[in-house]
Amino acid sequence: MIGIEGHTLQKRPFGFQEVAEILAQMNQQGFWSQEIEYVTKQGNSFWGNIAAKEIRIADQVMNLVRITDISDRKRTEAALTKSEEQQRLTLEFTHIGIWDWNLQTNEVIWNDKLYHLLGLDPETSTAKYQLWHDAIHPDDVENVEKAVLQALTTHTNFDAEYRVILPNGEILWLLGKGRGIYDTADQPIRMLGVIIDISDRKLAEQALQDKENFLRSIYDGVGQSIFVVDVVDDDFCYVGFNHTHEELTGLRSNELQGKTPEQVLPLDAAVIIRQHYQNCLAAGTTITYNECLPFKGQETWWMTSLTPLRDESSSIYRIVGSSINITEQQRAQQMLELQAVITRNMAEGICLVRANDGIIVYANPKFEKMFSYDTDELNGLHISIINYADDQAKAEEVNQAIRAAVLEHGEASYEVHNVKKNGTPFWCSATTSVFEHPEYGKVFVAVHQDITEQKQAEKKIKASLKEKEVLLKEIHHRVKNNLGIVSSLLQMQCRRTQDPQASEILRDSQNRIASIALVHEKLYRSADLANIDFSQYIPDLTTHLFDSYNITPNCIKLKIQVNGASLDIETAIPCGLIINELVSNALKYAFTNQSTGEILVSLAQQEHDNLILTVRDNGIGLPQDFNSKNTKTLGIILVQGLVKQLRGKIEINSQQGAEFKITFTKSRA
């Protein structure tokens, strides 16, 4: 070190002023001493005590300098200073009061902080045991006294938490700690201790307890499934479930604690759940997803959220999950999707139209294709664009008429003349109803089906039916004419015949033919070619018979009762022949011995298409030996055959004249 200047060893060299002061002190006192921080060759610093004294050697003045390493002492002093400062700050900022209780004199010594903890002024108050005792909350006094006595008796530490009531009524929570000092006879003579204000901690504990109770009430009472999973060595173990989770899944929390997903669920479901937990770890934040899991023997859909919890080292140690059972919503969604698929692919065209302005908001592919529009091209257009306009009605008028009908009845079915994009008109069968849409409000749901081919087919059928109707009328007319020719021939023959019996037979045949011809005449003159109105047929037939037998209505009265019965040709001809035979017989034989009488012809319709034909007269009646089964007269045999043809039955009554009642069923052909 020879040749090294001393100031270069100092961590901070002296300034000119400091050097001047050092020289002045050495001149006055003969020496100088100071503690300085030095730097070693290696760059390390240490504390040294430098002492310098002026000496003279061989008439040469020199400075004797001694440097003593005081690093250990300086570190000790620094640690002591730091400890004292920490203790001071601890007592000041942690609200710690110190007490010393002389058990023999009952005198106590308090530091100022203890006075403040009891709400007292150290300048005006005197430390007393009773003063502290009286400040303790009445509900805590007994426990505190027992704790002090037990500590002194058992030579253990006194440790108690209790409340004190300050003079202003404020309540503080204090923690009392202390230990007894004993004499040689092992008797307690003093007790030293501290009092610490723990009010903030107690408030925090209470707030934490309230929060825990609140969270517990949510955990147990919420209608949402909650579960907790611990992350242990990259594995997942269940901690517990809330009551809702147990109810929804059938799992029991106390039975599954510490178990892995594979120990709880089927393997395929456990693999999926484990992957979700891994995804939560990888994301490091809350994730939400939908999943389908088997619980209570059926597949259920859940919307699940997983939230990771981190420890002090930011490592994820737990996952809290919450699930909502969305099975019904999922099924509803699937039904909506199914309905959407059906709507897109159904044979009918469907469109939604806003009710307030008539704008199309949706058209399925079938509707767009039906009207020759591209996908979504109709959206935003007015619905009247598809209505055909002609000289009789404008497109908007057609739309307004449909709108009014739908709004009045809630739904309307109709046929409408529409037009394609290229101007081609065509017919549709449509049904429109009102629906409340969640996005568009009130809408009209219109279902259209192209019936152009059906309309064309109907037109052809109507034309064909018209042709057949004309042809059928012509046939009936020709049959009637032919029967008229036959009747005329019989009449000519009757006039040429001199035999009365032959003339009668010819006249009867002529009347029978006339009854048949009258049926055909009624058919070709009627608008209904299938049925004959007997309320018109019977008067015409009976009038012809009266004329045929030269009977005047003044002598024989005719009474007709028909309630609008209509018969087809298969029933009308035999029925007309029966009336012809029975009325003819009455006119010929019932009134031979009397100049006046009455004939009743009645046709009444009963239930289930049953008909009753009654022909009655008030004449001389049937012979006493009359037997319908053995009779050989042509008229009665013909009536019986015709009744059989009608699949009916006949009742004959000969009291007060003759009555024939025929019951039969109307043909369903």
C-alpha positions in Angstrom: 0.0 0.0 0.0 3.1 2.2 0.0 2.7 5.1 -2.3 -1.2 4.9 -2.2 -2.9 8.1 -1.2 -5.1 7.5 1.8 -8.1 9.4 0.5 -8.4 6.9 -2.4 -9.3 4.2 0.1 -12.3 6.1 1.3 -15.8 5.4 -0.1 -16.4 9.2 -0.1 -13.3 11.4 -0.1 -13.2 14.4 2.2 -14.0 17.8 0.8 -11.7 20.9 1.2 -13.8 22.2 4.1 -13.7 18.8 5.9 -9.9 18.6 5.5 -9.6 22.1 7.0 -11.7 21.2 10.0 -9.7 18.0 10.6 -6.4 19.9 10.6 -7.8 22.5 12.9 -8.9 19.8 15.4 -5.5 18.2 15.3 -3.8 21.5 16.0 -6.1 22.1 19.0 -6.3 18.6 20.5 -3.2 16.9 19.1 -5.3 14.1 17.5 -8.4 13.4 15.4 -10.8 10.4 15.2 -13.8 9.5 13.0 -15.8 6.6 11.7 -15.5 6.3 7.9 -16.7 3.8 5.3 -13.8 2.4 3.2 -13.5 0.4 0.0 -11.2 -2.6 -0.4 -9.2 -3.4 -3.4 -11.8 -5.9 -4.4 -14.5 -3.2 -4.3 -16.1 -4.3 -1.0 -17.0 -1.7 1.6 -16.4 -1.8 5.3 -16.6 0.6 8.3 -13.4 1.6 10.0 -12.5 3.9 12.9 -9.6 6.2 11.8 -7.5 7.9 14.5 -4.7 10.3 13.6 -2.0 11.9 15.8 0.9 14.2 15.0 4.3 12.7 16.0 7.9 13.8 15.5 10.6 11.4 14.6 14.2 12.7 14.1 13.0 16.2 14.0 10.5 15.2 11.2 6.8 15.8 11.8 4.6 12.9 10.8 1.0 11.8 11.2 0.4 8.4 12.9 -2.8 7.0 11.5 -4.6 3.9 12.9 -7.6 2.3 11.2 -9.7 -0.2 13.2 -12.4 -2.4 11.4 -15.7 -1.7 13.2 -18.0 -3.3 10.6 -19.4 -5.9 13.0 -20.2 -3.2 15.6 -21.8 -1.0 12.9 -24.0 -3.9 11.7 -25.0 -4.7 15.3 -25.9 -1.0 15.9 -27.8 -0.9 12.6 -29.7 -4.0 13.5 -30.5 -2.7 17.0 -31.6 0.6 15.6 -33.8 -1.1 13.1 -35.2 -3.4 15.8 -36.0 -0.5 18.0 -37.6 1.4 15.2 -39.6 -1.6 14.2 -40.7 -2.1 17.8 -41.7 1.6 18.0 -43.6 1.4 14.8 -45.2 -1.8 15.8 -46.4 -0.4 19.1 -47.5 2.8 17.3 -49.3 1.4 14.3 -50.6 -1.9 15.6 -52.4 -0.2 18.6 -50.6 -2.3 21.2 -50.9 -1.3 24.9 -48.4 -2.5 27.5 -49.3 -3.2 31.0 -47.5 -4.2 34.2 -49.7 -5.5 37.1 -48.3 -5.8 40.6 -50.3 -8.5 42.2 -49.2 -7.7 45.7 -50.1 -4.0 45.6 -52.7 -4.2 42.8 -50.9 -1.3 41.2 -50.7 -1.2 37.4 -48.5 0.6 34.9 -49.8 1.4 31.4 -48.2 2.9 28.4 -50.0 5.8 26.7 -51.4 3.5 24.0 -53.3 1.4 26.6 -55.0 4.6 27.9 -56.1 5.4 24.4 -57.4 1.9 23.8 -59.7 2.3 26.8 -60.7 5.7 25.6 -58.9 7.5 28.5 -56.5 10.5 28.6 -53.1 9.6 30.1 -52.8 13.2 31.4 -56.0 13.1 33.4 -56.4 9.4 34.2 -54.6 7.1 36.6 -53.9 3.5 35.7 -56.0 1.2 37.9 -56.9 -2.5 37.6 -60.5 -1.7 38.4 -60.6 0.9 35.7 -59.7 -1.7 33.1 -62.0 -4.2 34.7 -65.0 -1.8 34.6 -64.4 -1.1 30.9 -64.8 -4.8 29.9 -68.2 -5.6 28.4 -70.5 -7.2 31.0 -71.0 -10.3 28.9 -67.2 -10.9 28.7 -66.1 -10.1 32.3 -66.5 -13.6 33.6 -64.6 -15.3 30.8 -61.7 -12.7 31.1 -61.4 -13.3 34.9 -61.4 -17.0 34.4 -58.7 -16.8 31.8 -56.4 -14.6 34.1 -56.9 -16.9 37.1 -56.2 -20.0 35.0 -53.0 -18.5 33.5 -51.7 -17.6 37.0 -52.6 -20.9 38.5 -51.3 -23.1 35.7 -48.2 -21.0 34.9 -49.5 -20.6 31.3 -49.9 -17.6 29.1 -53.0 -15.4 29.5 -54.8 -15.1 26.1 -58.3 -13.7 25.8 -60.4 -11.8 23.2 -63.0 -9.5 24.7 -64.9 -6.3 24.2 -64.5 -3.0 26.1 -67.0 -0.1 26.2 -65.4 3.3 25.9 -66.7 6.3 27.7 -68.3 7.5 24.5 -70.2 4.3 24.2 -68.1 2.9 21.4 -67.2 -0.8 21.6 -63.8 -2.1 20.7 -62.5 -5.7 20.4 -59.2 -6.2 22.3 -56.8 -9.1 22.5 -55.2 -9.5 25.9 -51.9 -11.4 26.3 -49.8 -11.8 29.4 -47.6 -14.0 31.6 -47.1 -14.2 35.3 -43.9 -13.7 37.3 -43.4 -15.8 40.3 -41.3 -15.6 43.5 -39.1 -18.3 45.0 -42.1 -19.8 46.7 -43.8 -20.1 43.2 -46.4 -17.5 44.1 -47.3 -15.0 41.4 -46.1 -11.5 42.2 -46.5 -9.7 38.9 -48.1 -10.1 35.5 -46.8 -8.5 32.4 -48.7 -8.3 29.1 -50.0 -6.4 26.2 -53.4 -5.4 24.8 -53.9 -5.2 21.1 -56.8 -3.6 19.2 -58.3 -6.3 17.0 -61.5 -4.4 16.1 -60.6 -4.3 12.5 -59.9 -8.0 12.4 -63.1 -8.7 14.2 -65.0 -6.6 11.7 -63.3 -8.3 8.9 -64.0 -11.7 10.4 -67.7 -10.8 10.8 -67.8 -9.4 7.3 -66.2 -12.6 6.1 -68.6 -14.7 8.1 -71.6 -12.7 6.7 -70.2 -13.1 3.2 -69.7 -16.8 3.8 -73.2 -17.2 5.1 -74.5 -15.2 2.1 -72.5 -17.4 -0.3 -73.6 -20.5 1.6 -77.2 -19.4 1.3 -76.7 -18.9 -2.5 -74.8 -22.2 -2.8 -77.5 -24.1 -1.0 -80.6 -22.2 -2.1 -80.0 -21.2 -5.7 -81.8 -23.1 -8.3 -78.6 -23.6 -10.2 -76.3 -26.6 -10.1 -72.9 -25.7 -8.4 -70.0 -28.1 -8.0 -66.4 -27.7 -6.8 -63.4 -29.7 -8.2 -59.9 -29.7 -6.8 -56.9 -29.8 -9.1 -54.4 -32.2 -7.5 -51.2 -33.3 -9.4 -52.9 -32.6 -12.8 -55.8 -34.7 -11.7 -59.4 -33.7 -10.8 -61.2 -34.7 -7.6 -64.7 -33.6 -6.6 -65.0 -31.6 -3.4 -68.8 -31.3 -3.3 -72.1 -30.3 -4.9 -74.9 -28.1 -3.7 -78.4 -29.3 -3.0 -79.7 -28.4 -6.5 -77.0 -30.4 -8.2 -77.9 -33.4 -6.1 -81.6 -33.0 -6.9 -81.0 -32.6 -10.7 -78.3 -35.4 -11.1 -79.2 -37.9 -8.3 -75.5 -37.8 -7.2 -74.7 -37.3 -3.5 -72.0 -34.9 -2.4 -70.9 -36.9 0.6 -70.5 -40.0 -1.4 -68.3 -38.4 -4.2 -65.8 -36.3 -2.2 -62.3 -37.1 -3.4 -63.4 -39.1 -6.4 -62.4 -38.5 -10.0 -64.8 -38.1 -13.0 -64.0 -41.7 -14.0 -65.2 -42.9 -10.6 -68.5 -41.1 -10.8 -69.6 -41.2 -14.4 -69.6 -43.6 -17.4 -66.3 -43.7 -19.1 -67.3 -41.9 -22.3 -69.0 -39.0 -20.3 -66.0 -38.8 -17.9 -63.6 -38.4 -20.9 -65.6 -35.5 -22.1 -65.8 -33.8 -18.7 -62.1 -34.3 -18.0 -61.4 -32.6 -21.4 -63.6 -29.6 -20.3 -61.6 -29.3 -17.1 -58.4 -29.4 -19.1 -59.7 -26.7 -21.3 -60.4 -24.5 -18.3 -56.8 -25.0 -17.0 -55.5 -24.1 -20.5 -57.6 -21.0 -20.8 -56.9 -19.8 -17.3 -60.2 -18.0 -17.2 -63.9 -18.8 -17.2 -65.2 -21.0 -20.0 -68.8 -21.8 -20.9 -70.1 -24.7 -23.0 -73.1 -27.0 -23.6 -72.9 -30.6 -22.8 -75.1 -33.7 -22.8 -74.7 -36.1 -19.9 -76.6 -39.1 -18.6 -78.3 -38.5 -15.2 -81.1 -40.4 -13.6 -81.2 -42.8 -16.5 -81.8 -40.2 -19.3 -79.8 -37.8 -21.4 -79.9 -34.3 -20.1 -78.5 -31.1 -21.6 -76.5 -28.6 -19.5 -75.1 -25.1 -20.0 -71.9 -25.2 -17.8 -69.5 -22.5 -16.8 -66.1 -23.4 -15.2 -64.1 -20.7 -13.3 -60.5 -21.4 -12.1 -59.3 -20.3 -8.6 -55.6 -19.5 -8.1 -53.4 -19.7 -5.0 -50.7 -17.2 -3.8 -48.4 -18.6 -6.5 -51.0 -18.0 -9.2 -51.4 -21.7 -9.7 -54.9 -23.1 -10.3 -55.8 -25.2 -7.4 -59.6 -25.4 -7.8 -62.4 -25.2 -10.3 -65.8 -23.9 -9.4 -68.5 -25.0 -11.9 -72.2 -24.0 -12.3 -74.7 -25.7 -14.6 -78.2 -24.9 -15.8 -80.4 -27.7 -17.0 -81.4 -26.7 -20.5 -82.9 -30.0 -21.6 -86.3 -28.5 -22.3 -84.7 -25.5 -24.1 -82.5 -27.8 -26.2 -85.5 -30.0 -27.1 -87.4 -26.8 -28.0 -84.4 -25.7 -30.1 -84.2 -29.0 -31.8 -88.0 -28.9 -32.6 -87.5 -25.3 -34.0 -84.6 -26.6 -36.1 -86.8 -29.6 -37.2 -89.6 -27.2 -38.0 -87.2 -25.0 -39.9 -86.1 -28.0 -42.0 -89.7 -29.0 -42.6 -90.6 -25.4 -43.5 -87.7 -25.2 -46.0 -88.5 -28.6 -47.6 -92.3 -28.9 -47.3 -94.3 -29.1 -50.5 -96.2 -25.9 -49.8 -94.7 -22.4 -50.1 -94.6 -20.3 -46.9 -94.0 -16.7 -46.4 -94.1 -14.3 -43.4 -95.5 -10.8 -44.0 -95.3 -7.9 -41.5 -98.9 -7.0 -40.6 -98.2 -3.3 -40.2 -96.8 -2.6 -43.7 -97.3 -5.8 -45.8 -93.5 -6.4 -46.3 -92.3 -9.9 -46.9 -89.7 -10.9 -44.2 -89.3 -14.5 -45.0 -90.1 -16.9 -47.8 -89.1 -20.6 -47.8 -87.4 -22.1 -50.9 -90.6 -23.7 -52.2 -92.4 -20.3 -52.1 -89.5 -18.6 -54.0 -89.4 -21.4 -56.6 -93.2 -21.3 -57.0 -93.0 -17.6 -57.9 -89.8 -17.9 -59.9 -87.7 -15.7 -57.6 -84.1 -16.2 -56.4 -83.1 -16.9 -52.9 -84.0 -14.0 -50.5 -85.1 -11.9 -53.5 -88.6 -11.5 -52.1 -87.5 -10.3 -48.7 -88.2 -6.6 -48.3 -90.8 -6.5 -51.2 -94.5 -5.8 -50.7 -96.8 -8.9 -50.7 -99.0 -7.4 -53.4 -96.2 -8.1 -55.9 -97.3 -11.7 -56.1 -101.1 -10.9 -56.6 -102.4 -11.0 -60.2 -104.0 -7.8 -61.3 -106.7 -7.7 -64.1 -109.5 -5.4 -65.2 -111.7 -6.5 -62.3 -109.3 -6.1 -59.4 -105.9 -4.5 -58.7 -103.2 -6.3 -56.9 -103.3 -4.1 -53.8 -107.1 -4.5 -53.6 -106.7 -8.3 -53.6 -104.1 -8.0 -50.8 -106.4 -5.7 -48.7 -109.3 -8.1 -49.1 -107.2 -11.0 -47.8 -105.8 -8.8 -45.0 -109.3 -7.8 -43.8 -110.5 -11.4 -43.8 -107.5 -12.6 -41.8 -107.7 -9.8 -39.3 -111.4 -10.3 -38.8 -111.4 -14.1 -38.3 -107.7 -14.7 -37.3 -107.4 -17.1 -40.2 -108.7 -17.3 -43.7 -108.6 -20.0 -46.4 -109.1 -19.0 -50.0 -108.1 -19.4 -53.6 -106.1 -16.5 -55.1 -105.0 -15.6 -58.6 -101.2 -15.0 -58.3 -98.5 -14.0 -60.8 -94.9 -15.2 -61.2 -91.9 -13.0 -61.6 -92.0 -13.4 -65.4 -95.7 -12.3 -65.5 -97.2 -15.8 -65.8 -100.5 -15.9 -63.9 -101.5 -19.0 -61.9 -103.9 -20.1 -59.2 -103.0 -20.9 -55.6 -104.9 -22.4 -52.7 -103.8 -20.4 -49.6 -104.4 -20.3 -45.9 -103.2 -17.2 -44.0 -103.2 -16.8 -40.2 -102.0 -14.2 -37.7 -98.9 -14.9 -35.6 -97.0 -12.9 -33.0 -93.3 -13.1 -34.1 -90.6 -12.3 -31.4 -88.6 -10.2 -33.9 -91.1 -8.8 -36.4 -94.2 -8.4 -34.1 -97.5 -9.3 -35.7 -97.1 -11.2 -38.9 -99.2 -13.0 -41.5 -98.2 -16.6 -42.1 -99.3 -17.4 -45.6 -99.2 -21.0 -46.9 -99.6 -21.2 -50.7 -100.0 -24.3 -52.9 -100.0 -24.1 -56.7 -103.4 -25.5 -57.9 -103.0 -24.5 -61.5 -103.1 -28.2 -62.6 -106.0 -28.9 -60.3 -107.9 -25.9 -61.8 -107.2 -27.1 -65.3 -108.3 -30.6 -64.3 -111.5 -29.2 -62.7 -112.2 -27.2 -65.9 -111.9 -30.3 -68.0 -114.1 -32.3 -65.6 -116.7 -29.6 -65.6 -116.7 -29.5 -69.4 -116.9 -33.3 -69.5 -119.7 -33.3 -67.0 -121.6 -30.7 -69.0 -121.2 -32.9 -72.1 -122.4 -35.9 -70.2 -125.3 -34.0 -68.6 -126.5 -32.9 -72.1 -126.1 -36.4 -73.3 -128.0 -37.9 -70.4 -130.8 -35.4 -70.8 -131.0 -36.4 -74.4 -131.1 -40.1 -73.5 -133.9 -39.5 -71.0 -135.8 -37.4 -73.6 -135.4 -40.1 -76.2 -136.5 -42.8 -73.8 -139.5 -40.8 -72.8 -140.3 -40.2 -76.5 -139.9 -43.9 -77.3 -142.1 -44.9 -74.4 -144.6 -42.3 -75.7 -144.6 -44.0 -79.1 -145.2 -47.4 -77.4 -148.1 -45.8 -75.4 -149.6 -44.3 -78.5 -149.4 -47.7 -80.2 -151.2 -49.3 -77.3 -153.8 -46.5 -77.4 -154.4 -47.1 -81.1 -154.7 -50.8 -80.5 -157.1 -50.2 -77.7 -159.4 -48.2 -80.0 -159.4 -50.9 -82.6 -160.2 -53.7 -80.1 -163.9 -54.5 -79.5 -163.2 -56.8 -76.6 -163.7 -54.8 -73.3 -161.3 -57.1 -71.3 -158.6 -56.6 -73.9 -159.1 -52.9 -74.0 -158.7 -52.8 -70.2 -155.5 -54.7 -70.3 -154.1 -52.4 -73.0 -155.1 -49.4 -71.0 -153.4 -50.7 -67.9 -150.2 -51.4 -69.9 -150.5 -47.9 -71.3 -150.7 -46.4 -67.8 -147.7 -48.4 -66.6 -145.7 -47.2 -69.5 -146.8 -43.6 -68.8 -145.6 -43.9 -65.2 -142.2 -44.9 -66.5 -142.1 -42.2 -69.2 -143.0 -39.6 -66.6 -139.9 -40.5 -64.6 -137.7 -39.9 -67.6 -139.5 -36.7 -68.4 -138.9 -35.4 -64.9 -135.2 -36.3 -65.1 -134.5 -34.5 -68.4 -136.4 -31.4 -67.4 -134.7 -31.3 -63.9 -131.5 -29.6 -63.1 -130.6 -32.6 -61.0 -130.2 -35.6 -63.3 -129.7 -38.0 -60.4 -132.8 -37.5 -58.3 -136.6 -36.9 -59.0 -138.7 -34.7 -56.8 -141.7 -36.9 -55.9 -143.7 -33.9 -54.6 -144.0 -33.0 -58.3 -144.0 -36.5 -59.8 -147.0 -38.0 -57.8 -149.5 -35.2 -58.7 -148.6 -35.5 -62.3 -148.9 -39.3 -62.3 -152.2 -39.4 -60.4 -153.7 -36.6 -62.6 -152.8 -38.7 -65.7 -154.6 -41.7 -64.1 -157.7 -39.7 -63.2 -157.8 -38.6 -66.9 -157.2 -42.1 -68.1 -160.2 -43.5 -66.2 -162.3 -40.4 -66.9 -162.7 -39.7 -63.1 -163.5 -36.1 -62.2 -162.0 -34.6 -59.0 -165.5 -33.7 -57.9 -166.5 -37.3 -57.4 -163.3 -38.9 -56.2 -161.0 -36.5 -54.3 -157.3 -37.0 -54.4 -155.2 -36.2 -51.4 -151.4 -36.1 -51.8 -148.9 -35.8 -48.8 -145.3 -35.6 -49.8 -142.6 -33.9 -47.6 -140.1 -33.1 -50.3 -138.7 -36.6 -50.8 -136.3 -37.1 -53.7 -135.6 -40.5 -55.3 -133.0 -41.7 -57.8 -134.1 -43.4 -61.0 -133.5 -46.9 -59.5 -136.0 -46.3 -56.8 -138.3 -43.9 -58.6 -139.4 -46.3 -61.4 -140.6 -49.2 -59.2 -142.1 -46.7 -56.7 -144.0 -44.9 -59.6 -145.3 -48.3 -60.9 -146.5 -49.2 -57.4 -148.4 -45.9 -57.1 -149.8 -46.5 -60.6 -151.1 -50.0 -59.8 -152.6 -49.1 -56.4 -154.3 -45.9 -57.6 -155.6 -47.6 -60.7 -157.1 -50.4 -58.7 -158.7 -47.9 -56.3 -160.2 -46.0 -59.3 -161.5 -49.2 -60.9 -162.8 -51.2 -57.9 -163.0 -49.2 -54.7 -166.0 -47.0 -55.6 -168.3 -49.2 -57.7 -171.3 -48.8 -55.3 -170.8 -45.1 -54.4 -170.5 -41.9 -56.3 -168.0 -40.2 -54.1 -164.8 -41.1 -52.3 -161.2 -40.2 -51.4 -157.8 -41.5 -52.3 -154.7 -40.7 -50.2 -151.2 -41.0 -51.6 -148.5 -40.3 -49.0 -144.7 -40.5 -49.1 -143.0 -39.8 -45.8 -139.3 -39.8 -45.0 -138.3 -41.3 -41.7 -134.9 -41.6 -39.9 -131.9 -43.4 -41.5 -133.2 -42.8 -45.1 -136.3 -44.9 -44.5 -139.4 -44.1 -46.5 -143.1 -45.0 -46.1 -145.4 -45.0 -49.2 -149.1 -45.2 -48.3 -152.0 -45.5 -50.8 -155.4 -45.6 -49.0 -159.0 -45.2 -50.2 -162.3 -45.1 -48.3 -164.1 -47.4 -50.7 -165.7 -50.8 -50.3 -162.4 -52.4 -49.3 -160.9 -55.7 -50.3 -162.9 -58.9 -50.7 -163.4 -60.9 -47.5 -161.5 -63.9 -48.9 -158.6 -61.7 -50.1 -155.2 -63.3 -49.4 -152.2 -61.4 -50.8 -150.1 -64.6 -50.9 -152.6 -66.6 -53.0 -153.9 -63.8 -55.2 -153.5 -64.2 -58.9 -154.3 -60.7 -60.1 -151.6 -59.1 -62.2 -151.7 -55.8 -60.3 -151.1 -57.3 -56.9 -148.5 -59.7 -58.2 -146.7 -56.7 -59.9 -146.8 -54.6 -56.7 -145.4 -57.5 -54.6 -142.6 -57.9 -57.1 -141.8 -54.2 -57.1 -141.7 -54.1 -53.3 -139.3 -57.0 -53.4 -137.2 -55.1 -55.9 -137.1 -52.1 -53.4 -136.1 -54.5 -50.6 -139.1 -53.3 -48.7 -142.1 -54.8 -47.0 -145.8 -54.3 -47.6 -148.7 -54.1 -45.1 -152.3 -54.4 -46.3 -155.2 -53.2 -44.2 -158.9 -53.6 -45.3 -160.8 -51.8 -42.5 -162.8 -48.8 -43.8 -161.5 -49.2 -47.3 -158.2 -50.5 -48.4 -154.8 -49.3 -47.2 -151.4 -50.4 -48.7 -148.3 -49.3 -46.7 -144.9 -50.0 -48.2 -141.8 -49.4 -46.2 -138.4 -49.3 -47.9 -135.0 -47.7 -47.7 -133.8 -44.9 -50.0 -131.1 -46.0 -52.3 -127.5 -44.8 -51.4 -126.1 -45.3 -54.9 
